[in-house]
Amino acid sequence: MSTVVVVGLQWGDEGKGKITDFLASQADLVARYQGGNNAGHTVVVGDEEFKLHLVPSGILYPGTQCVLGNGVVINPGVLLKELAGLKDRGIDISGLKISDRAHVIMPYHPALDQLDEASRTKGKIGTTGRGIGPAYVDKYARYDAIRMVDLLDEAEFTERLTDVLEVKNKTLDRLFGHPGFETKAILDEYLGYAEALRPMVTDTSVLINQMIRKNRKVLFEGAQGTLLDIDHGTFPFVSSSSPSSGGVCAGTGVGPTRIGKVVGVVKAYSTRVGEGPFPTELPEDLVSLLRDGRGREYGVTTGRPRRCGWFDGVIAEYSVRINGVNALVVMKLDVLDQLETIKICTGYRYRNSVIKEFPASLKVLAECTPVYQELPGWLCDTTQAKELNDLPPKARDYLSHISDLAQAPIAMVSVGWRRDETIMIEPVW
């Protein structure tokens, strides 16, 4: 079956954008299944760099169909701005379709997101403030949610917005002293968005399933990573949706029997943005080893510096298991080229024992210290490698350790930002 899911196995920012772009060259359709504009993919094409926040990476290939599934929460203004930017750079955006069941981010969602985070004296989540969490809250609360299908119906949208805004304005006023929003101003803005997006909105589940029945190649991409999954991540320091492979079915309207392969993406080390536990995190005076230079570890959406640490084998095994990963892609191996020694976490020491399973309790996790194996670095340039045997033996040994700890074979290795700086070990499609 020619369906592939690309999923991040750490805290996001693993480099999924490059891999999705790489695989999209052979795909007939690329579908995004969750998240919003709180995450981003960086794709380098020749000397050009594209930063995508909502639009699937396949948009860079003419003729490739792209879908924003029902599991995505969409800020129409942000989406239209992103599409305009792509069009200005000569990218054909006509292949994009949007699920009529996708939920809409309204102006009060970012306001609630930012005000709530600012009001917390402790327990800050580290949200991007884009309104994604509050939009998902409304989705699951049901009554206050607005979907794309509602947005396109002026009478329905007007009625729903009037009712919802009465509640939201009371909440904003009573909890945060915020003046609230005017119905007419939002109507004028969002009805304009509705007309611009109308040609793109359809039942995308029908479209995707038709492609699968025709045995076309369909690629599913998510945002963030498994450790930010609402169910399986480091709760509560997580996103509000399911970036793990299980989110594909609910987020696109495709049944689990239609999923052929799950490809898990990991960095050759670890990074995290925002608050929350990070067992292998390096002290700040050593972070520059990974963050600066070739690492360029700054958030695509926020520009925030990423926290950096050594590769965590406990998390890798956990994420491979949760996602049912068939093959690994290891990113940014080249960032480690100049290190004399490299550490890799093989387990956690908890009190008087060593544990290999990732704990659900943050209290337990806080007491865990990584058990490291120290490996020699290879101290040479890997960016010119085209095949696995082109890598120095010590780099191949490091990759073997990653594969063994994760309990999954490696299909691809990235040794640079560009499309052609990728080593294919075994075919994904």
C-alpha positions in Angstrom: 0.0 0.0 0.0 1.5 3.3 -1.1 0.7 5.4 2.0 3.4 6.7 4.3 3.2 8.6 7.6 6.1 10.9 8.6 6.1 11.4 12.4 8.5 13.1 14.7 9.9 11.0 17.6 11.1 13.7 19.9 9.7 17.1 20.9 9.3 18.3 17.3 11.8 20.3 15.2 13.3 16.9 14.2 13.6 18.0 10.5 10.3 16.5 9.3 9.9 19.3 6.8 13.0 18.2 4.8 12.0 14.5 4.8 8.4 15.3 3.9 9.7 17.4 1.1 12.2 14.7 0.0 9.4 12.0 -0.1 6.9 14.4 -1.6 8.9 14.4 -4.8 7.4 10.9 -5.4 4.0 11.6 -3.8 0.7 12.2 -5.5 -0.9 13.8 -2.4 0.5 15.2 0.9 -1.9 15.6 3.8 -1.4 17.5 7.1 -3.4 15.8 9.8 -3.1 18.0 13.0 -1.8 21.1 14.7 -1.9 24.7 13.5 0.4 27.6 12.8 2.2 27.0 16.1 4.8 24.9 14.3 6.9 25.2 11.1 8.9 23.3 8.6 12.0 24.6 7.0 12.7 23.3 3.5 15.8 24.3 1.5 15.5 24.1 -2.3 18.8 25.0 -4.0 19.7 28.4 -2.5 16.1 29.1 -1.5 14.7 28.5 2.0 11.0 28.1 2.6 9.4 28.3 6.0 6.0 26.6 6.0 3.7 26.9 9.0 0.4 25.5 7.7 0.8 24.5 4.1 2.0 20.9 3.5 5.6 20.6 2.2 4.3 19.0 -1.0 3.2 22.4 -2.2 6.7 22.9 -3.6 6.2 20.2 -6.2 4.0 21.2 -9.2 1.1 18.8 -9.7 1.2 17.4 -6.1 -2.1 17.6 -4.4 -2.0 19.1 -0.8 -4.5 18.7 1.9 -5.2 20.4 5.3 -7.2 17.7 7.1 -10.0 18.0 9.5 -7.6 17.6 12.4 -5.8 20.9 11.7 -7.0 24.1 13.3 -6.7 26.9 10.8 -6.1 30.6 11.2 -7.5 31.8 7.8 -5.5 35.1 7.8 -2.2 33.3 8.5 -3.0 30.7 5.8 -3.8 33.3 3.2 -0.7 35.3 4.0 1.4 32.1 3.7 -0.2 31.2 0.4 0.3 34.8 -1.0 4.0 34.6 0.0 4.4 31.3 -1.9 2.6 32.6 -4.9 4.9 35.7 -5.0 7.8 33.3 -5.1 6.4 31.5 -8.1 4.9 28.5 -6.3 1.7 27.0 -7.8 -0.8 26.9 -4.9 -3.7 25.6 -6.9 -3.3 22.1 -5.6 -4.3 22.9 -2.0 -7.5 21.7 -0.5 -8.9 22.3 2.9 -11.3 20.0 4.9 -14.7 21.4 5.4 -14.6 19.8 8.9 -11.4 21.7 10.0 -11.9 24.1 12.9 -11.2 27.8 12.6 -9.0 29.8 14.9 -10.8 33.0 15.8 -9.3 36.3 17.1 -10.3 35.5 20.7 -8.3 32.3 20.6 -4.8 33.9 20.5 -6.0 36.5 23.1 -7.1 33.8 25.5 -3.9 31.8 24.9 -1.6 34.7 25.6 -3.6 36.1 28.6 -3.9 32.7 30.2 -0.1 32.0 29.9 0.8 35.4 31.2 -1.5 35.0 34.2 0.2 31.8 35.4 2.7 32.5 38.2 3.9 28.9 37.9 3.1 26.0 35.6 3.7 27.9 32.4 3.3 25.6 29.4 5.5 27.5 27.0 2.8 28.1 24.4 3.5 29.9 21.2 0.4 32.1 21.9 -1.1 31.4 18.4 -4.4 30.3 19.9 -4.1 26.6 19.0 -4.8 25.3 22.5 -8.0 27.4 23.0 -9.2 26.4 19.5 -8.9 22.7 20.4 -10.6 23.4 23.7 -13.6 24.8 21.9 -13.6 21.9 19.5 -13.9 19.4 22.3 -16.3 21.6 24.2 -18.4 21.5 21.0 -20.8 24.4 21.4 -18.3 27.2 21.0 -16.5 25.8 17.9 -16.7 27.1 14.4 -15.7 24.9 11.4 -14.8 25.8 7.9 -18.2 24.6 6.7 -19.8 27.1 9.1 -17.5 29.9 8.0 -18.7 29.5 4.4 -22.3 29.9 5.3 -22.8 33.6 6.1 -26.1 33.1 8.0 -24.8 30.2 10.0 -21.5 31.9 10.7 -23.2 35.1 11.8 -25.5 33.3 14.2 -22.8 31.1 15.7 -20.3 34.0 16.1 -22.9 36.2 17.8 -23.7 33.5 20.3 -20.1 32.5 20.9 -18.7 36.0 21.2 -21.2 36.8 24.0 -19.7 34.0 26.0 -16.0 34.7 25.0 -16.3 38.4 25.8 -17.6 37.7 29.3 -14.8 35.3 29.9 -12.2 37.8 28.6 -13.6 40.5 30.8 -14.1 38.6 34.0 -10.9 36.6 34.0 -8.5 39.1 32.4 -10.1 42.5 32.2 -9.9 42.3 28.4 -12.4 44.6 26.5 -13.4 41.7 24.1 -14.1 41.8 20.4 -16.8 43.3 18.2 -19.0 41.0 16.2 -19.1 43.3 13.1 -15.4 43.6 12.9 -14.8 39.9 13.0 -17.7 39.3 10.5 -16.2 41.8 8.1 -12.7 40.2 8.4 -13.7 36.5 8.3 -16.3 36.7 5.6 -13.6 38.1 3.4 -11.4 35.1 4.3 -14.4 32.8 3.5 -14.6 34.0 0.0 -10.9 33.7 -0.6 -10.8 30.2 0.8 -14.1 28.9 -0.7 -12.7 27.3 -3.8 -10.3 25.3 -1.7 -12.7 23.9 0.9 -14.1 20.4 0.3 -14.6 17.0 1.9 -11.0 16.0 1.8 -11.6 12.5 3.3 -13.3 11.6 0.0 -10.3 13.0 -2.0 -7.7 11.1 0.1 -9.5 7.8 0.0 -10.1 8.0 -3.7 -6.3 8.5 -4.2 -5.6 5.5 -1.9 -8.1 3.3 -3.8 -6.3 4.2 -7.1 -3.0 3.1 -5.4 -1.6 6.6 -5.7 1.2 7.6 -3.3 -0.2 9.4 -0.3 2.1 11.0 2.3 0.8 12.1 5.8 2.7 14.8 7.7 2.1 16.2 11.2 3.5 19.1 13.3 5.5 18.8 16.5 6.6 15.4 17.7 5.5 12.4 19.8 6.7 13.8 23.1 4.3 16.7 22.5 1.3 14.4 21.9 -1.7 15.3 24.1 -2.0 11.6 25.2 1.6 10.2 24.9 3.8 13.3 25.5 5.2 14.9 28.6 1.8 16.1 29.8 0.9 18.9 30.6 3.9 20.3 28.6 2.5 19.2 25.3 0.5 20.4 22.3 -3.3 20.0 22.2 -3.5 17.4 19.4 -2.1 14.1 18.4 1.1 14.4 16.3 1.7 10.6 16.8 0.8 8.3 13.9 -2.5 7.5 15.6 -3.6 11.1 14.9 -3.6 10.4 11.1 -6.8 8.5 11.0 -8.9 10.9 13.2 -7.2 13.9 11.5 -7.9 13.0 7.9 -10.8 10.5 7.8 -8.7 7.6 6.7 -9.1 4.2 8.3 -6.1 2.5 10.1 -6.2 -0.4 7.5 -5.2 2.2 4.9 -1.9 3.1 6.5 1.1 1.3 4.9 4.3 2.5 6.6 5.3 4.8 9.5 8.6 6.6 9.2 9.9 8.1 12.4 12.2 11.1 12.3 14.8 11.7 15.0 17.7 14.1 15.3 21.2 12.7 16.0 20.8 14.6 19.2 17.8 16.1 21.1 16.2 19.5 21.2 13.1 21.0 22.8 11.4 24.4 22.7 9.3 25.7 25.6 8.8 24.4 29.1 8.8 20.9 30.4 11.2 18.0 31.3 14.3 17.2 29.2 16.4 14.5 30.7 19.5 14.8 28.5 19.6 18.6 28.3 23.0 20.1 28.2 24.0 23.0 30.6 23.8 26.4 28.9 27.5 26.8 28.6 27.7 23.7 26.4 24.5 24.2 24.3 26.4 26.2 21.7 28.0 22.9 20.6 24.7 22.0 19.0 22.6 25.1 18.8 24.9 27.4 16.8 26.8 26.9 13.6 25.4 24.0 11.5 22.7 23.2 14.1 20.8 26.5 13.7 18.6 25.5 16.5 16.1 28.3 16.6 12.3 27.9 16.2 10.9 28.3 12.7 7.7 29.9 14.1 8.8 31.8 17.1 12.6 32.2 16.6 13.1 31.0 20.2 16.4 29.3 20.9 15.9 25.5 21.3 17.2 23.7 24.3 19.7 21.1 23.3 20.9 17.8 24.6 22.3 14.3 23.8 20.4 11.6 22.0 17.9 9.9 24.3 17.5 6.2 23.6 14.7 5.7 26.1 12.6 8.3 24.3 13.5 6.8 21.0 12.3 3.3 21.9 9.1 4.7 23.5 8.2 6.7 20.4 9.0 3.9 18.0 6.6 1.7 20.0 3.9 4.3 20.3 3.9 5.0 16.6 4.5 1.6 15.2 7.5 2.9 13.3 8.8 0.7 10.4 11.8 2.8 9.6 13.9 5.6 11.1 15.3 8.7 9.5 18.2 10.3 11.4 18.6 14.0 10.9 21.5 16.4 11.3 24.3 13.9 11.7 26.7 16.5 10.3 26.1 18.7 13.4 28.2 16.3 15.4 31.1 16.3 12.9 33.4 18.4 15.1 32.8 16.7 18.5 35.6 14.7 20.0 33.3 12.6 22.1 29.5 12.1 21.9 27.2 10.9 24.7 24.1 8.8 24.1 21.5 8.0 26.8 20.9 4.3 27.2 18.6 4.4 30.3 17.5 6.4 33.3 18.8 5.9 36.8 15.8 6.2 39.1 16.7 5.9 42.8 18.4 2.5 43.1 17.6 1.0 39.7 18.0 1.7 36.0 14.8 2.0 34.0 14.4 1.6 30.2 10.8 2.6 29.9 9.8 6.3 29.6 7.8 7.1 32.8 4.3 8.8 32.7 4.9 10.6 35.9 6.8 13.9 35.7 7.6 13.6 39.4 9.4 10.3 38.6 11.0 11.8 35.5 12.4 14.7 37.5 14.2 12.2 39.7 15.7 10.4 36.8 19.3 11.0 35.6 20.5 9.7 32.2 22.8 6.7 32.0 25.3 7.6 29.3 27.5 5.7 27.0 30.3 7.8 25.6 31.3 7.3 22.0 34.3 8.7 20.1 33.5 11.4 17.5 34.6 11.1 13.9 36.1 14.6 13.5 35.6 14.9 9.8 33.1 16.3 7.3 30.1 14.1 6.5 28.2 16.5 4.3 29.6 15.1 1.1 28.5 11.5 1.9 26.1 10.0 -0.7 26.0 6.4 0.6 26.2 4.8 4.0 29.7 3.5 3.3 30.9 7.1 2.6 30.5 7.9 6.3 33.4 7.3 8.6 33.3 4.1 10.6 32.7 5.9 13.9 29.7 7.7 12.4 28.3 4.4 11.2 28.9 2.9 14.6 27.0 5.9 16.2 24.0 5.2 13.8 24.0 1.5 14.8 23.7 2.5 18.5 20.7 4.7 17.6 19.1 1.9 15.6 19.7 -0.6 18.4 18.3 1.6 21.2 15.2 2.7 19.1 14.7 -0.9 18.0 14.0 0.1 14.4 16.1 0.0 11.2 17.4 3.2 9.7 16.2 4.0 6.2 17.7 7.5 5.6 20.4 9.8 7.1 20.5 13.5 6.6 23.9 15.2 6.5 22.8 18.7 5.6 20.0 21.1 5.0 19.6 20.6 1.2 17.6 17.9 -0.6 20.6 16.3 -2.0 22.4 16.0 1.3 20.5 12.8 2.1 21.7 9.2 2.3 19.1 6.7 1.2 19.8 3.3 2.8 16.5 1.6 1.9 13.5 2.8 0.0 10.6 4.2 1.9 7.9 3.9 -0.8 
